[in-house]
Amino acid sequence: MSTPDTVASPTPGTGDFLTDVTTLRKRAREQMDKGPVTAAYGADVVRVLDLLQQALATELICVLRYKQHHFSARGMNAEPIAAEFLAHSQEELSHAELIAARISQLGGEPDFDPQTLTSRAHSEYKTAKTLRQMVEENLVAERIAVASYTEMIAWLATGDPTTRRMLEGILAVEEEHAEDLVSMLDDVS
């Protein structure tokens, strides 16, 4: 049975208690400059920040590629596909903003340096001449993002549930993008 001076264990049904409230309060006052990263944080924060910096660079490269394809799309079916490229670029930008905010929350500084973006990103910035090539390049990038986020989520497991949930939300959108692009392949020759 729990007493007022204890906090229940994260493992339901075990009957064990994790930390007494006095210790919990004391720890909260220590290293306050670390914000949400407490002794209870279960991941390697340095590695998480590195992965998030890579994810940020990937999202920014995707924004730029989608924008370039939006403005360069030509051909009979270009208008609806270009509109989809624009919508995807806006969603990728919102992902970048979420990731940058999380980097800041974890005590890091989001890296927007354009000189190192491509070397840190998982996907590539590739222009294309034809509408089909544009769709294919964006589909490849989305597949890379899906694979990257899936691996990051698995690695995080329960060590950083906030970052994991954020990445799971981004992953769901990236999967939708890939599905959209696959259907566009039928519309371009």
C-alpha positions as CSV (number, residue, x, y, z in Angstrom):
1,M,0.0,0.0,0.0
2,S,1.3,3.4,-0.9
3,T,2.0,6.0,1.7
4,P,2.0,9.8,1.2
5,D,5.9,9.8,1.2
6,T,6.3,7.4,-1.7
7,V,5.8,7.5,-5.4
8,A,4.4,4.3,-7.1
9,S,6.7,2.2,-9.3
10,P,6.3,2.5,-13.0
11,T,5.7,-1.2,-13.1
12,P,2.0,-1.7,-12.3
13,G,1.1,-4.5,-9.9
14,T,4.5,-5.1,-8.4
15,G,3.7,-3.4,-5.1
16,D,7.2,-1.9,-5.1
17,F,7.9,1.8,-4.7
18,L,10.4,3.7,-6.6
19,T,11.4,6.8,-4.6
20,D,10.2,8.4,-1.4
21,V,8.8,11.9,-1.9
22,T,11.5,13.5,0.2
23,T,14.2,12.1,-2.1
24,L,12.2,13.0,-5.1
25,R,11.9,16.6,-3.9
26,K,15.6,16.8,-3.1
27,R,16.6,15.5,-6.6
28,A,14.2,18.0,-8.3
29,R,16.1,20.8,-6.7
30,E,19.5,19.5,-7.9
31,Q,20.7,20.5,-11.3
32,M,17.6,22.6,-12.0
33,D,19.3,23.9,-15.2
34,K,18.8,20.5,-16.8
35,G,15.0,21.2,-17.0
36,P,13.1,18.0,-17.7
37,V,16.2,15.8,-17.8
38,T,16.1,14.3,-14.3
39,A,17.7,11.2,-12.7
40,A,14.6,9.4,-13.9
41,Y,15.4,10.1,-17.5
42,G,16.2,6.7,-19.0
43,A,18.0,7.4,-22.2
44,D,21.5,8.7,-23.1
45,V,20.6,12.4,-23.6
46,V,23.8,13.0,-25.6
47,R,22.9,10.3,-28.1
48,V,19.2,11.4,-28.2
49,L,20.3,14.9,-29.0
50,D,22.6,13.7,-31.7
51,L,19.7,11.6,-33.3
52,L,17.4,14.6,-33.0
53,Q,19.9,16.8,-34.7
54,Q,20.1,14.3,-37.6
55,A,16.3,14.2,-37.7
56,L,16.2,18.0,-37.8
57,A,18.6,18.1,-40.7
58,T,16.6,15.4,-42.5
59,E,13.4,17.3,-42.1
60,L,14.9,20.6,-43.3
61,I,16.4,18.9,-46.4
62,C,13.0,17.4,-47.1
63,V,11.4,20.9,-46.8
64,L,13.9,22.3,-49.3
65,R,13.6,19.4,-51.8
66,Y,9.7,19.4,-51.7
67,K,9.7,23.2,-52.2
68,Q,12.1,23.0,-55.1
69,H,10.0,20.3,-56.7
70,H,6.8,22.3,-56.0
71,F,8.1,25.2,-58.0
72,S,9.8,23.1,-60.7
73,A,7.0,20.7,-61.5
74,R,5.9,20.8,-65.1
75,G,3.6,18.7,-67.2
76,M,0.1,17.7,-67.7
77,N,-0.5,16.4,-64.2
78,A,1.9,18.8,-62.5
79,E,-0.6,21.1,-60.7
80,P,-2.1,18.6,-58.2
81,I,1.2,16.9,-57.6
82,A,3.0,20.3,-57.1
83,A,0.2,21.2,-54.6
84,E,0.9,17.9,-52.8
85,F,4.6,18.7,-52.7
86,L,3.8,22.1,-51.1
87,A,1.6,20.4,-48.5
88,H,4.3,17.9,-47.7
89,S,6.9,20.6,-47.4
90,Q,4.7,22.4,-44.8
91,E,4.3,19.2,-42.8
92,E,8.0,18.6,-42.9
93,L,8.6,22.1,-41.6
94,S,6.2,21.4,-38.7
95,H,8.2,18.2,-38.0
96,A,11.4,20.3,-37.9
97,E,9.9,22.7,-35.5
98,L,8.7,19.9,-33.2
99,I,12.2,18.4,-33.2
100,A,13.9,21.7,-32.7
101,A,11.7,22.4,-29.7
102,R,12.5,19.0,-28.2
103,I,16.2,19.5,-28.7
104,S,15.9,22.8,-26.7
105,Q,13.8,21.0,-24.0
106,L,16.6,18.5,-23.5
107,G,19.2,21.2,-23.1
108,G,20.6,21.2,-26.6
109,E,20.8,23.9,-29.3
110,P,19.0,23.1,-32.6
111,D,21.5,23.1,-35.4
112,F,20.2,25.0,-38.5
113,D,23.6,25.5,-40.0
114,P,23.1,25.3,-43.8
115,Q,26.7,24.4,-44.4
116,T,26.4,21.1,-42.6
117,L,22.7,20.2,-43.2
118,T,23.3,17.7,-46.0
119,S,26.1,15.9,-44.1
120,R,23.8,15.4,-41.1
121,A,20.6,14.5,-42.9
122,H,19.6,10.9,-43.6
123,S,17.9,11.8,-46.9
124,E,19.5,13.6,-49.8
125,Y,18.7,16.8,-51.6
126,K,18.1,15.8,-55.2
127,T,16.6,17.9,-57.9
128,A,14.9,16.2,-60.8
129,K,14.0,17.0,-64.3
130,T,10.7,15.1,-64.7
131,L,7.7,14.9,-62.6
132,R,8.2,11.2,-62.2
133,Q,11.7,11.7,-61.0
134,M,10.5,14.2,-58.5
135,V,7.9,11.8,-57.1
136,E,10.5,9.0,-57.0
137,E,13.1,11.1,-55.2
138,N,10.6,12.2,-52.6
139,L,9.4,8.6,-52.2
140,V,12.9,7.5,-51.6
141,A,13.4,10.2,-49.0
142,E,10.1,9.3,-47.2
143,R,11.1,5.6,-47.1
144,I,14.4,6.7,-45.5
145,A,12.6,8.8,-43.0
146,V,10.2,5.9,-42.2
147,A,13.1,3.5,-41.6
148,S,15.1,6.1,-39.6
149,Y,12.2,7.0,-37.3
150,T,11.3,3.4,-36.8
151,E,14.8,2.6,-35.6
152,M,15.0,5.7,-33.4
153,I,11.6,4.8,-31.8
154,A,12.7,1.2,-31.1
155,W,16.0,2.4,-29.7
156,L,14.3,4.9,-27.3
157,A,11.9,2.2,-26.1
158,T,10.9,3.5,-22.6
159,G,14.0,5.6,-22.0
160,D,12.4,8.8,-23.3
161,P,8.7,8.4,-23.8
162,T,8.2,12.1,-24.7
163,T,10.6,12.0,-27.6
164,R,9.4,8.5,-28.6
165,R,5.7,9.8,-28.8
166,M,6.8,12.8,-30.8
167,L,8.7,10.6,-33.3
168,E,5.8,8.2,-33.5
169,G,3.5,11.1,-34.6
170,I,6.0,12.2,-37.2
171,L,6.4,8.6,-38.4
172,A,2.7,8.3,-39.0
173,V,2.8,11.4,-41.2
174,E,5.9,10.2,-43.1
175,E,4.1,6.9,-43.8
176,E,1.1,8.9,-45.2
177,H,3.5,10.9,-47.4
178,A,5.0,7.6,-48.8
179,E,1.5,6.3,-49.4
180,D,0.6,9.5,-51.3
181,L,3.7,9.4,-53.4
182,V,3.2,5.7,-54.4
183,S,-0.3,6.6,-55.6
184,M,1.2,9.6,-57.6
185,L,3.5,7.2,-59.5
186,D,0.4,6.0,-61.4
187,D,-0.4,9.6,-62.4
188,V,3.0,10.3,-64.0
189,S,4.6,8.7,-67.0
